[in-house]
Amino acid sequence: MPKIRVERRLAAILAADIVAYSRLIEKDEARTLTAIRAIRSEVLNPLIGDHKGRVVKLMGDGAIVEFGSVVDAVTCAVAVQEAVATHQREVPTDGRILFRIGINVGDVVVDDSDLLGDGVNIASRLEALAEPGGICVSDAVHKQLAGKTDFAFEDTGERMLKNIAQPVRVWRWAGDQAPTTAAALLPLPGKPSIAVLPFDNLSSQPEKTYFSDGITEDIITGLARFRSLFVIARNSSFAFRGKPIDLAEIGRRLGVSYLLEGSVRRSGDRVRITAQLIEAATGAHLWAERYDRSLDDIFAVQEEVAQMIVAALFGRIQEADFERSSRMPTASLTAYDCLLRGLAHFRAYAEDANQRACELFEKAVALDPRYALAHSYLALVRITFHGWATAPTEILDTAFAEARRATELDPQESRCHRILSEICLLRREYDMAEEHACQAFDLNPNDADAMMEKGRVLALRGRPEEALNCLEAAVRLNPLHPPWYNSSFGIALYSLRRFGEAARALKRIPDPGTWSRARVAACYAQLGKSAEAQAVVAEVLRLQPDFSTAEYMRKSVLLERAEDRELLSEGLIKAGFPP
């Protein structure tokens, strides 16, 4: 049989998407569609033509465009953002059309008039990272711009993109001070607020970054237990790794008064940790210290750093909170090292990441059978590995026993209660899920993921208004939150019949599977957008030909309240899914 030749070529790919498309359509469909048509004819089409671009794919809320030159692609993107901002200047803020744009250069597969492959996928992922009115480009694009344009870009560091094996360094257009940017600045909380930036790994082995990241995360956790502080979540503070952004700007973006930065140098059985507490607005150093210790003292150093920060901010230590925070999680440093390495894999997107994480968590438990957090993450990775809500009953039962054992070993560890809450949800044990979600929040009110879990439980239990309050509070603690937060927003908003907003939240999930696509289709159907709903249904059935509403509702939907289940089922049937 002759081998089929696949046609490939190198191309610069621009992916664009309209911000809040569903909300704009829901608010005023006629005006929005008229405005979009005007922008396409007056701005997009002329500029794409001027820069020798070819529209590969045109969707209702976005487009994929191919260019033969990186310079042409970026110049066109900047021109588009500036022209759209001018075009929409007189439109009220809540009705403006804004675009997010991502650009990548790479090898693409030619399929008739369409283009496929990672070259296109990465551009789409970059678009999702851009701010409204902004542009994000890959490192490959940025390197080709050197000396050829005057556009300024800020390095946002390496980012893991779902289903892309290697991290991608992302650059943000520095001229994207979009109309919404100023409004997005966060107000300072009513109590001292702090973000802990990722400590630099100064060890001779770059692969030991997981260890310095683990030290940073444990300091965040220690600080978060102090109720008198407002502590930004790890995901948001780590987003600034490697960025050439001054501390005052980081403080403004995260809405905090203080920043902690430092470094970790590990050599043999010794470790040196430096830390300095800085007032974000002025850059003034409030406290600094260096610790040269044996690795055996690592937990004591973490707690001492937390203690000294609180002392610097308040002039005293709140004994009750500090006593709660100063607990040794494990007597085995090797087990601690396994946990940190396991977490690094668990948060990655490599094909074998969950398997490797599972092996390391199992090793941590074997080294210290009383290591509560290792038991919890082992339970979590096992259900992730086996399909989450669709995991077999025996896997859920084993994970539940493991997670419950963790809360017995360390009842004061909020993360153990949070993980147990999620597993209880998957087992449809709603009362227990809510009990442990509330315990997780009570133990650590600064844990954004615990707040998100509480909101998720409330949304699934049929209390979406309460849920939204929790979800919004979680986002304030974690303003640069991971994409999975959007699923909980989608659940709550759909139950509130705010279908346009629900669709918008669900569409922010990168590389959506059938779970989120089906819900988006239901949103479109409830909005009366039959064509859009049918397009999503077709894609779901392509991915899963045996999809049925009944099986989806039985296996993948965790809604407890009958009316919420009926509303979702109604939307799925309206969209055109088989019953």
C-alpha positions in Angstrom: 0.0 0.0 0.0 1.5 3.4 -1.0 2.4 5.7 1.9 0.1 8.7 2.1 2.2 11.9 2.1 1.2 14.5 4.6 1.7 18.1 3.4 3.3 20.3 6.0 4.6 23.9 6.0 6.0 26.5 8.4 3.5 29.2 9.2 2.8 32.0 11.7 -0.6 31.4 13.1 -2.8 34.1 14.7 -5.8 33.0 16.9 -8.3 35.6 17.9 -11.4 35.4 20.1 -14.0 37.9 21.1 -14.1 38.6 24.9 -17.4 37.8 26.6 -19.1 37.0 23.3 -21.9 35.0 25.0 -22.7 37.8 27.4 -22.7 40.4 24.7 -25.1 38.3 22.5 -27.3 37.6 25.5 -27.5 41.3 26.4 -28.2 42.6 22.8 -27.8 40.1 20.0 -28.8 42.4 17.2 -26.4 45.2 18.2 -23.6 42.8 18.9 -23.8 41.0 15.6 -24.0 44.3 13.7 -21.0 45.6 15.6 -19.0 42.4 14.8 -19.9 42.5 11.1 -18.8 46.2 11.1 -15.4 45.4 12.7 -14.8 42.5 10.3 -15.5 44.6 7.2 -13.9 47.9 8.4 -11.0 46.6 10.5 -10.2 42.9 10.4 -10.5 42.1 6.7 -8.6 45.1 5.4 -5.8 44.7 8.0 -5.4 41.0 7.3 -5.3 41.7 3.6 -2.7 44.5 4.1 -0.4 42.1 6.0 -0.8 39.2 3.5 -2.8 37.0 5.9 -5.2 34.2 5.0 -8.3 33.5 7.1 -8.1 29.7 7.7 -11.2 29.4 9.9 -13.9 31.9 10.9 -16.1 31.2 13.9 -18.9 33.3 15.4 -16.6 34.6 18.1 -13.1 34.2 16.6 -10.8 33.3 13.8 -7.6 31.5 12.8 -5.4 33.4 10.4 -2.2 32.2 8.6 0.7 34.4 7.8 3.9 33.7 5.9 5.9 36.0 8.2 6.0 36.4 11.9 6.6 40.2 11.6 3.4 40.4 9.4 1.4 38.4 11.9 2.4 40.5 15.0 2.2 43.8 13.1 -1.3 42.9 12.0 -2.3 41.8 15.6 -1.1 45.1 17.1 -2.9 47.1 14.3 -6.1 45.1 15.0 -6.1 45.7 18.7 -5.4 49.4 18.3 -8.0 49.8 15.5 -10.6 47.9 17.5 -10.0 50.0 20.6 -10.5 53.2 18.5 -13.6 51.7 16.8 -15.2 50.9 20.1 -14.1 54.1 22.0 -17.6 55.6 22.1 -19.3 52.4 23.1 -20.3 51.9 26.8 -17.7 49.7 28.6 -20.0 46.8 29.2 -21.0 46.6 25.5 -17.5 47.0 23.8 -16.1 44.3 21.5 -12.6 43.4 22.6 -10.4 40.6 21.2 -7.8 38.3 22.8 -5.0 37.3 20.3 -2.4 34.6 20.5 0.4 34.1 17.9 2.7 31.1 17.4 5.1 30.0 14.6 5.6 26.4 13.8 5.1 23.4 11.6 1.4 22.9 10.5 -0.3 20.1 8.7 -2.3 21.1 5.6 -5.8 19.6 5.3 -7.4 21.1 2.2 -8.0 24.7 3.2 -7.6 23.9 6.9 -4.5 23.8 9.1 -3.9 21.4 11.9 -1.2 20.5 14.5 0.6 21.9 17.5 1.5 25.1 15.6 -2.2 26.0 15.6 -3.0 24.5 19.0 -0.4 26.6 20.8 -1.7 29.8 19.2 -5.1 29.0 20.5 -3.7 28.3 24.0 -1.8 31.6 23.9 -5.0 33.5 22.9 -6.7 32.2 26.1 -3.8 33.6 28.2 -4.0 37.1 26.7 -5.8 39.9 28.5 -8.9 41.5 26.9 -7.4 43.8 24.2 -4.1 42.0 24.6 -1.7 39.8 22.6 0.4 36.8 23.8 3.1 35.3 21.6 5.3 32.2 22.0 9.1 32.5 22.5 9.7 31.3 19.0 7.7 34.3 17.7 9.4 36.7 20.0 12.9 35.5 18.9 12.0 36.2 15.3 10.9 39.7 16.1 14.3 40.7 17.4 15.5 43.9 15.7 12.6 43.9 13.2 9.9 45.8 15.1 9.6 48.4 17.9 6.9 46.5 19.7 7.6 45.9 23.4 6.8 42.5 25.0 7.0 41.4 28.6 8.4 37.9 29.5 5.7 36.1 31.5 7.8 33.0 32.0 7.3 29.4 31.0 3.7 28.1 31.0 2.4 24.5 30.8 -0.2 24.4 28.1 -2.7 21.5 28.2 -1.8 18.6 25.8 1.5 20.3 24.9 4.3 18.2 26.2 6.9 20.9 26.7 6.4 24.2 28.6 6.2 27.3 26.4 7.7 30.6 27.3 5.0 33.3 26.8 5.5 36.9 26.0 2.8 39.6 26.5 2.5 42.7 24.4 3.4 45.6 26.7 1.2 48.0 24.7 -2.0 46.1 25.6 -3.3 48.6 28.1 -6.8 47.7 27.1 -9.8 49.7 28.1 -10.6 47.1 30.8 -7.1 46.9 32.3 -7.4 49.8 34.7 -10.7 48.6 35.9 -9.2 45.2 36.6 -6.9 46.5 39.3 -7.8 44.9 42.5 -8.6 46.9 45.7 -6.5 46.2 48.8 -8.2 43.9 51.4 -9.1 45.3 54.8 -6.2 43.5 56.5 -2.4 43.0 55.7 -2.1 41.3 52.4 0.9 39.3 51.0 2.0 37.3 48.0 4.9 34.9 48.2 6.8 34.9 44.9 8.5 31.6 43.8 11.9 31.3 45.6 14.8 31.1 43.2 16.5 27.8 42.9 20.2 28.5 43.3 21.3 24.9 43.5 23.7 23.5 40.9 21.0 21.3 39.5 18.2 23.2 37.7 15.9 20.1 38.0 15.8 20.8 41.8 13.4 23.7 41.1 10.6 21.4 42.5 12.3 21.6 45.9 12.5 25.4 46.0 8.9 25.5 44.7 7.9 23.2 47.5 9.5 25.4 50.1 7.7 28.4 48.7 4.3 26.6 48.7 4.8 25.4 52.3 5.6 29.0 53.4 2.4 30.1 51.6 0.4 27.4 53.4 2.0 28.4 56.8 1.1 32.1 56.3 -2.4 31.3 55.0 -3.4 29.8 58.4 -3.1 33.2 60.0 -6.6 34.7 59.8 -5.2 38.2 60.3 -3.5 38.0 56.9 -4.8 37.9 53.3 -2.5 35.5 51.4 -2.5 35.2 47.6 -2.7 31.6 46.2 0.3 29.8 44.8 -1.0 29.7 41.2 -1.2 33.5 41.0 2.1 34.4 42.7 3.9 31.7 40.6 2.6 33.3 37.4 5.3 36.0 37.8 8.2 33.6 37.8 10.9 35.1 35.5 9.0 38.2 34.6 10.9 41.5 34.3 8.1 43.3 36.2 8.8 45.6 39.1 7.5 44.7 42.5 5.1 47.6 42.7 3.4 46.4 39.5 3.1 42.8 40.8 1.6 44.2 44.0 -1.0 46.2 41.9 -1.9 43.2 39.8 -2.4 40.9 42.7 -3.9 43.6 45.0 -1.5 43.1 47.9 0.6 45.4 50.1 3.5 43.1 50.8 5.7 40.6 48.8 8.0 37.9 50.0 10.8 36.8 47.8 13.8 34.6 48.4 16.1 31.8 47.3 16.9 28.2 48.1 20.3 26.6 47.7 20.5 22.8 48.4 23.8 21.1 48.7 24.1 17.6 50.1 22.3 17.5 53.4 22.6 21.3 53.9 20.2 24.0 52.7 20.5 27.8 52.6 17.3 29.8 52.5 17.1 33.5 52.2 13.9 35.5 52.5 13.0 39.2 52.4 9.7 40.9 53.1 9.1 44.0 50.9 6.5 46.7 50.9 5.2 46.4 47.3 4.4 50.1 46.7 7.7 51.5 47.9 10.1 48.6 47.5 11.2 49.1 51.2 12.6 46.1 52.9 10.8 45.4 56.2 12.7 42.2 57.1 15.4 39.9 55.7 17.0 36.8 57.0 19.3 34.0 55.8 19.1 30.4 57.2 22.0 27.9 56.9 20.6 24.7 58.2 20.6 21.0 58.0 17.9 19.5 55.8 16.5 18.0 59.0 15.5 21.5 60.1 13.6 22.4 56.9 10.2 22.5 58.5 11.4 24.5 61.4 12.9 27.1 58.9 9.6 27.3 57.0 7.6 28.0 60.2 10.3 30.5 61.4 9.9 32.4 58.2 6.1 32.6 58.6 6.5 33.6 62.2 8.9 36.4 61.5 6.7 37.8 58.7 3.7 38.0 61.0 5.9 39.6 63.7 7.1 42.2 61.2 3.6 43.0 60.1 1.9 43.0 63.5 4.7 43.4 66.0 3.5 40.2 67.8 2.7 36.6 67.2 -0.9 35.3 67.5 -0.1 32.3 69.5 -3.2 30.2 68.8 -2.8 30.5 65.0 1.0 29.9 65.2 0.6 26.8 67.3 -1.8 25.5 64.6 0.6 26.3 61.9 3.8 24.8 63.5 3.2 21.1 62.9 5.7 18.7 61.5 4.0 17.0 58.5 6.5 14.1 58.3 9.6 12.9 60.0 11.0 11.6 56.7 12.7 14.2 54.5 12.9 11.6 51.7 9.1 11.2 51.9 8.8 15.0 51.8 11.0 15.1 48.7 8.9 12.4 47.0 5.7 14.4 47.7 7.2 17.6 46.2 8.4 15.7 43.1 5.0 14.0 42.8 3.2 17.4 43.0 5.5 18.8 40.2 4.4 15.9 38.0 0.7 16.1 39.1 0.6 19.8 38.0 2.2 19.1 34.6 0.6 17.9 31.4 3.0 15.3 30.2 1.4 12.1 29.0 2.8 10.0 31.9 2.5 12.8 34.5 -0.2 11.2 36.6 1.4 7.8 36.6 4.7 9.2 37.8 3.0 11.3 40.4 1.1 8.2 41.7 4.4 6.3 42.0 6.0 9.1 44.0 3.0 9.5 46.3 3.0 5.7 46.9 6.7 5.9 47.8 6.1 8.8 50.2 3.4 6.8 51.9 5.6 3.7 52.1 8.4 5.8 53.6 6.1 7.4 56.2 2.7 5.7 56.6 1.6 8.6 58.8 2.2 11.3 56.2 -1.3 12.6 55.8 -0.8 14.8 52.8 0.8 12.0 50.9 -2.2 9.8 51.5 -4.5 12.6 50.3 -2.7 13.3 47.1 -2.3 9.6 46.4 -6.1 9.3 46.6 -6.6 12.3 44.4 -4.2 11.2 41.6 -5.8 7.7 41.5 -9.2 9.0 40.7 -7.7 11.5 38.2 -5.9 8.6 36.6 -9.1 6.6 36.3 -11.5 9.3 34.8 -12.6 11.4 37.8 -16.4 11.3 38.0 -16.5 8.3 35.8 -13.9 6.3 37.9 -15.0 2.8 38.7 -16.7 2.3 42.1 -13.8 0.3 43.5 -11.3 3.1 42.7 -13.6 5.7 44.3 -14.0 3.4 47.4 -10.2 3.0 47.7 -9.6 6.7 47.2 -12.2 7.5 49.8 -10.6 5.2 52.4 -7.2 6.7 51.7 -8.4 10.3 51.9 -10.4 9.7 55.1 -7.3 8.1 56.7 -5.4 11.3 55.9 -7.9 13.4 57.8 -7.6 11.0 60.8 -3.8 11.3 60.7 -3.8 15.1 60.5 -7.2 16.6 61.3 -5.7 20.2 61.2 -4.5 19.9 57.5 -7.0 21.8 55.4 -5.9 20.3 52.2 -6.7 16.8 53.4 -10.3 17.9 54.1 -10.5 19.6 50.8 -9.5 16.5 48.9 -11.8 14.3 50.9 -14.6 16.7 50.1 -14.0 16.3 46.4 -13.9 12.5 46.6 -17.2 12.5 48.6 -18.8 14.5 45.8 -17.7 11.9 43.2 -19.3 9.3 45.5 -22.5 11.5 45.7 -22.1 11.7 49.4 -23.2 15.4 49.5 -23.6 15.9 53.3 -20.1 14.6 54.0 -18.7 16.6 51.0 -20.1 19.8 52.4 -18.9 19.0 56.0 -15.3 18.6 54.9 -15.4 21.5 52.5 -16.5 23.7 55.4 -13.8 22.2 57.6 -11.1 22.9 55.0 -12.2 26.6 54.8 -12.5 27.0 58.5 -8.9 25.6 59.0 -7.5 27.8 56.3 -9.7 30.7 55.1 -6.9 31.9 52.8 -6.8 28.6 50.8 -8.4 29.7 47.4 -8.8 26.0 46.4 -10.7 25.3 49.6 -12.9 28.3 49.0 -13.5 27.1 45.4 -14.3 23.6 46.6 -16.8 25.0 49.1 -18.4 26.9 46.2 -18.4 23.9 44.0 -20.2 21.8 46.7 -22.8 24.5 47.2 -23.4 24.8 43.4 -23.9 21.0 43.1 -26.2 21.0 46.1 -28.6 23.5 44.5 -27.4 26.7 46.3 -25.9 28.6 43.3 -26.2 32.1 44.8 -24.2 31.1 47.9 -21.8 29.2 45.6 -21.1 32.3 43.5 -20.1 34.3 46.6 -17.5 31.6 47.4 -16.3 31.3 43.9 -15.8 35.1 43.6 -13.9 35.1 46.9 -11.7 32.3 45.7 -10.8 34.3 42.5 -9.9 37.3 44.7 -7.4 35.1 46.6 -6.2 33.6 43.3 -6.7 36.3 40.6 -4.6 34.4 38.1 -6.4 31.2 38.9 -6.1 27.9 36.9 -8.6 27.2 34.2 -10.4 24.5 36.1 -12.0 27.1 38.3 -14.3 28.0 35.4 -16.1 24.7 35.6 -17.6 25.5 39.0 -18.7 28.9 37.7 -20.3 27.2 34.7 -22.3 24.9 37.0 -23.5 27.7 39.3 -24.4 30.1 36.5 -26.3 27.5 34.5 -28.4 26.6 37.6 -29.2 30.3 37.9 -30.3 30.3 34.2 -27.5 32.8 33.4 -26.8 30.7 30.3 -24.7 33.2 28.4 -22.3 33.7 31.3 -22.2 30.0 31.9 -21.2 29.3 28.3 -18.5 32.0 28.6 -17.1 30.4 31.7 -17.1 26.9 30.3 -15.4 28.1 27.0 -12.5 29.4 29.1 -11.5 25.8 29.8 -8.6 24.9 27.6 -8.8 21.7 25.5 -12.4 21.0 26.5 -13.6 17.4 26.6 -17.2 16.1 26.3 -18.1 17.2 29.8 -17.7 20.9 29.2 -18.6 20.8 25.5 -22.0 19.2 26.3 -22.8 21.9 28.8 -21.8 24.6 26.3 -24.2 23.1 23.8 -27.0 23.1 26.5 -26.3 26.8 27.2 -26.6 27.7 23.5 -29.8 25.7 23.2 -31.3 27.5 26.2 -30.4 30.8 24.6 -32.2 29.8 21.4 -28.9 29.6 19.4 -29.7 26.5 17.5 -26.9 26.7 15.0 -24.2 27.1 17.6 -25.7 24.3 19.7 -25.8 21.9 16.8 -22.2 22.7 15.9 -21.0 21.8 19.4 -23.2 18.6 19.4 -21.6 17.5 16.2 -18.1 17.9 17.7 -19.1 16.0 20.9 -20.5 13.1 18.8 -17.3 13.1 16.7 -15.3 12.7 19.9 -17.7 10.3 21.5 -20.1 8.6 18.9 -22.0 6.7 21.6 -22.8 9.8 23.7 -26.3 9.9 25.2 -28.0 12.3 27.5 -29.0 9.6 29.9 -25.5 8.1 30.3 -23.9 11.6 30.6 -26.4 12.5 33.3 -25.8 9.2 35.1 -22.0 9.1 35.0 -20.7 12.6 34.6 -23.2 15.0 36.3 -23.0 15.4 40.1 -26.0 17.8 40.6 -27.9 16.8 43.7 -31.2 18.8 43.2 -33.8 17.2 40.9 -34.7 20.6 39.3 -31.1 21.3 38.4 -30.7 17.9 36.8 -33.9 18.4 34.8 -32.8 21.9 33.6 -29.5 20.5 32.3 -31.1 17.4 30.8 -33.6 19.8 29.1 -30.8 21.8 27.6 -28.9 18.8 26.3 -32.1 17.4 24.6 -32.9 20.9 23.1 -29.3 21.0 21.7 -29.9 17.8 19.8 -28.1 15.2 21.8 -29.5 11.6 21.6 -31.7 11.0 24.7 
